[in-house]
Amino acid sequence: MKQLGNPFVIGKYMGKDYFCDREKESEQLVHHIVNGRNVTIISERRLGKTGLVEHVFTNCLPKGYETFLIDIYTCKNLREMVYLLANEVFRKIAPKKTLMERLLRTVRSIKMTISYNAVTGLPELGLVLAEIQQPEATLDEILQYLETSDKVCVVAIDEFQKIASFEEDNIEALLRTKIQHLKNTQFVFAGSERHLMENIFSDPARPFYNSVVFMHLLPIDKEKYIPFCQHLFSLYGKTVSEELVSRLYDCFRGITWYLQLSMNEAFTLAERGGHVGDDAYGQILNHIVDSKRFTFEDRYASLTEKQKSVLLAVAAEYPNVPNPTGQDFIAKYNLKTASSVQTAVRGLTEKGILSNNNGAKLPTDILFVLWLKKY
């Protein structure tokens, strides 16, 4: 096991030694893949969907699979998504000369280039991904290449709900048509907006209806996360109290990204041979919240007065947030009319500050909520 400067890595998969649990979920995902099923994984943001996929792709699949992973959260249209996919295929295949020759013949957007080494002056061959003029045609070429691979190809698309907001009107029908006839290529669709993902795959009127099996990702069990943290501390000659890890787990509702961030900070508080106890709880929260203070100040200033009032009320109730448009909630915080609260909630949701989680309105950034509690 290679030791890192800090074993609680944030937002990156660093291998199975730094990956907590998910044994059942890993077995389930492998089971679906080896049985030829397309899979949809749904969870809250920052709960570890991508880490699970990377873990399974890296460590759990049997031989004979080629895997690709893209995140389309920032994509606005098919062209941008196809570019990411082409770049990922290019990146994975580039070191393999025979496969690269076939890729060049198949995907016309990938071009051979010649440059000259600045030191030796000798020519060097390279490859670049050119501007994609016809994204649908390029997508066909990529899928054709994957279909002719001697390995089963598995493509994971993270934040897949974004296709619902793509500029193209028929994007779901277009993708479903191309995917349904593939024999050598499977898909894992991951998303963090539950209602959008379920609408895409569960609405009988939409193209992807009944085309996948579902996996719903829940927080890692606290009873497994605590010894995981204590084990990593011990490998570096440090100790951490069960009480501290438990309090941080409850504060962040078991959401992996925040836990890793808080434990990363906790790890820095003790020298080798040192101990981090429950008394460090406030210091840890204050430090990670204050590190984003200027971002939060700007975000808060961009809201309308009604949005600020509703959001402060939501923050005051966190983590047990009732329906913001309920009469008891409105009366408790003097929010006046239900219609004005609905308008504010809709605006906060459109700005990505609140999310719709199985009917409940929850903050998307817990650190922002903790900052608001202090505000």
N, C-alpha and C positions, 0 to 999 in steps of 0.2 A: 504493500500500500504506500503510494507516494504521499509524503506529507506536504501540506500546503501551508501558506502563511496563516490562513484562517480556514478551518475546515467547513465552516458554514457559508458555503458559496451561494450567492444570490443570483437567480435568473439564468443559471447555466447548469447543464448536466455535466458532472465531473466524474462519472463512473459509479459503479454499483457500491463501492465502499462509502460513498457520500450520499447514498440514496436510501431514504427511509421507507421500509415496508413496501406497500403496494403489491404484496405477493399475490393475493387473490385477483386483483385487477390485472396484473401482468399475465397470470395464467388464463384469465378470461379473454383478454385481447389476443393472446397467442392462439387460443382455441378457435376464436372466430376467424383469424387470418388463415390458419392452416386448413380450415374447412371451407375456404373460398368465399367468405362473407364480407361484404362491405359493412363498415362499422361507423356509427355515430357516437362520439363521446361528448357528453354535456356536463359542464360544471361551472361554478362561479369562476370569474377571472382570478388568476394567481393561485389557483388551488393545485396546480401541478399536472395539468393535461399534457403539456408539451414534454415535461420531464418523464412522465409515464411512457409516452410514445418513444422518446429517445432511448429510454431504458430497455424497452422491449425490442426496438430495432437493433440496439447495440449488443444486448446480452441474451435475449430469450428466444429468438426465432431459430429454428433449425437451419442447417445449410440449404442453399438453393433459393435464397430470397435476396433481392436487391431493393433497398429502401430509399425513399426520398421524402423530405419534409420541407414544407414551405408555410409561411405565415402571411396571410393576405389581409391582415388587419388594416394596413395603410392603403390597400388597393382601391381604386375607384372604378375600374373597368376590366374587361377581359384582357386587354392588351397587357396591363400591368401584372395580372395574375399569370398569364402565359410567360411573360418575361422571367418572373421568379421561378416558374417551373423549369423553363429552358436552362436557366442559370444553374439550378440545382442539379439537373441531369448532367449538364456540362461539367460541373465541379466534381461530381462523383465518378464520371467516366473518363475525364481527362488523363489520369495517370495510366490508363489501360489502352495501349496503342492500338490493338486490333479492334477494340470496341469503339475507340474514337474515330477510326477510319469509317466504320459503318455509320456512326452518328453524323459525320460530315456528309455522307452520301444521302442521309435521310432528312436531316433538319437543315434547310437551306439558310436559316437565319444565323447559323454558326459558321463563321468564315475563318479561313487560314490567313495568317498575317506573317510578314517578314520584317524583322527589325535588326538593328546592328548593336552588338554589345559595345557599350561605351568604353570599356577597358581594352578588350582584345580587338575590336573592330570587325569581328567575324559576324556573319549573318546568323540570326536565330529565328526559328519557326515558332509561331504562337497561334493562339486561337482566341477569337473574340465573339461575343454575341452581338450581332448587328441589330439595328432598329427593326422592330417587328411591324411590318406594314399591314399584314393580313393575319391577325391573331388567331382567327378560327383555323386558317390553313396551317399555321405553325403548330397549333395544338394538335391537329390531325397528324402532323409529321412526328411530333414527340410521342404521341400514343402509338403510332405505327412502329416507331423504334422500340418502345417498351414491349409491345406485343411480340416482337420477333426476338426478344432476349432469351437466352438459354436459362435464365432464372425467372422465377415469379417476381414481378415488380409490385411493390406496395407503395402507394403515394399517400402521404398524410397531408391534409390541408387544414391548418390551424385557423381559428376564427372564421370558419366557413360561413357563418351567418351574414358576413359582409356582402356576399353575392346578392342578397336581397336589395342592396342599395346601389348596385352597379348601374352604370349609365345605360347599358343595353336593357331593353325591355324583356327580351326572351331568354335571358341568360340561363335560367333554371332548365327550361326545355332543351336548350342547346347542349348543356353539359350532360343532362340525363340521357339524351339521345346518343351522345358519343360514348358514354360510360357503359350503358346497358349491354352493348354488344362485345365488350372486351372479354377475352378469355384468359389472358396472361397477366392482367393488371387489376389490382384491387385497390380500394380506397379506404382511408380512415378520415372521417370528417369530424373535426373537433370544434366546439363552439362554447362561448361563455354567456350568450344571451339565450336563456332557456326557451322563452316563448317564441323567439324567432327561429331557433333550431327546430323546435317541435312543430312549428307551422310548416317549415320547409319539408319535413319528412313525415308528418302525420296527417296533413290536410289532404283528403281524397281528391281535391280539385287541383293539387299541385303536382308537377312532374316527378318529384322524388318520393312520392307516397309509396310506402311499403317496399322501399328499395334497400333498406339497411336493417341491421340489428342495433339496438340501443345499449349504451353503457352510461350510467349516471355516476359521476365521480363525487365522492363525499370526502370530508376531511380525514386525514390520517388519524387513527385512534390515539387518544392522548396517552393511553397506557403503553403504546409502542413508541410514541415520539419522545417521551421523557427518558427512557433508557437509551434511546438512540443518541440524544444530546449528551447524556452523561458518559456514554462510551466514547464519543468523539473528544470530549474534554479530557478524559483519562488518557487517551492516546498521546496527548500533548502535555501530560503531567499536570493537569489542572482538574478542578472539581466544580460542579454546579449543583445547587440544591434542587431537589424535586419540587419544592414549593414555588421557586422562581419560574421554572419551566411551565408549571401548571398554571400560574397566574397569567403568564404571557400567552399561553395557549388559549385561555378563556377570553382574554382581552381581544385577541385577533380571530376568535371563533374557529380556530384550527386551520386558518388559511395559510398554506405553506409559505408563500413568498414573504409575508409579514413575520412569520415565525423565524424563518431563516435570517431575515434582516435583524430582528431583535436578538437572536442568539449570536449572530455575528458580532453585534455590539457587546453583548455580555462576555464573549470570549476575550475581547480586548481589555476587559477590566481587571484581569488577573494575570500576574506574571507566572512563569512556570513554577509549579508547586503551590500556587495560590488557589483560593476558593471564591466563588461568586454566589452570594446568598440572596435571600428574598429581599433584603434591604436595598438591593440594587435596582429593584423594579422601577421606581420613579425616575431614577437617573437614566436608565435605558430608554424609557419612553420619552422623556424630555429631550434627550439628545437626538433621537431619530426623527421626532416631530419638528424640533427646532431647525434641523438641517434643511427642511423644506418650507420654512416660514415665509420666505419671499414669494415662492410659487403660490402658496396658499393665500397670501395677502392679495396678490393679483387676481387669483381665481375668485375670491370672495368679492372683490371690488367690481368684478364684471357682472355681478348678479343684480337683478331688480330688487327693490325693497321687499316686495312680497316673497320673492324667492329666498332672500336672506332670512326672513322671518320663519318660513316653513323649514328651511334647512337647519336653522338653529334649534327648532323644536324637535326635528328628527334626531339631531345630535344629542340633545338632552335626554332622549329616550333610549339611545343606543346602549346595549345591543338588542334590546327587546322593543323594536319599533312597531307600534300599532299602525293601522291604516291611517295615513295622513289626512284623508278626506272624511274620516269618521267624525260624527258630531262631538263625541267626548274629547277627541284630540283637538278639534277646532276650538271648543270651548275652553279647554285647559290652557291653551296658549294664545287665546284671544285672536284667532286668525280670521275672524269675521265670517265670510260666506264660503260655502263649499265650492262654489263655482270659481272663486278667485284662487282657492287652494288647488283645485284641479288644474287650473291654468299654470300655476307656479310649479306644480309637480311635473306637468308635461314639459315645461321649459327646462327644468333640472334634469329630466330624463333625456331630452334631446341634446343637452350639453354633456351628457355622460357622467353627471355627478350622482344621479340616482339610477338604479337599474331595476328592472322588473324581474323578480325572482319568485316564480311560482305564485304570482299574484301579489306578493309583498314588495314594497318599495324599500330597497336597501342601498346604502351609500356604496359607491364603487371604490372609494379610497378611504380606508379606515383611518389612516394617518391624518387625513383632512378632517375627519370627524373628531378625532382626539384634539386636534388644534382648535376646532370650533368650541369644544367643551371648555377650553381655557380662555376663549375669546371674551 
